[in-house]
Amino acid sequence: MNTPYQGDKRVYGYFQCSSCRRKWESGNSWANKGQECKRCDVIVYPYSQKPLKKVEEDSKIDQTKEHPMELCEMCKELGYSC
């Protein structure tokens, strides 16, 4: 599946499962790679992607949250956290 971004760097992605409509965002999004929906166990590809930006100190983004490797196509392909 082709994703909006077609480069070789990690980007920020926006996801929505077509089965259950669950939405999420990830700072670990890649060209032509998806992430598994926690509810449905189906691979979901990002509908939008944008370059990563430095996070501001007052940002509401939780930088301590771990990337779920078991749900990520890129991590599975690499064999380690992307």
Secondary structure, DSSP 8 states (H G I E B T S, - for coil): ---S--SSS-EEEEEE-TTT--EEEEEEE-TT--EE-TTT--EE--SEEE------TT----TTS---GGGBHHHHHHTS--
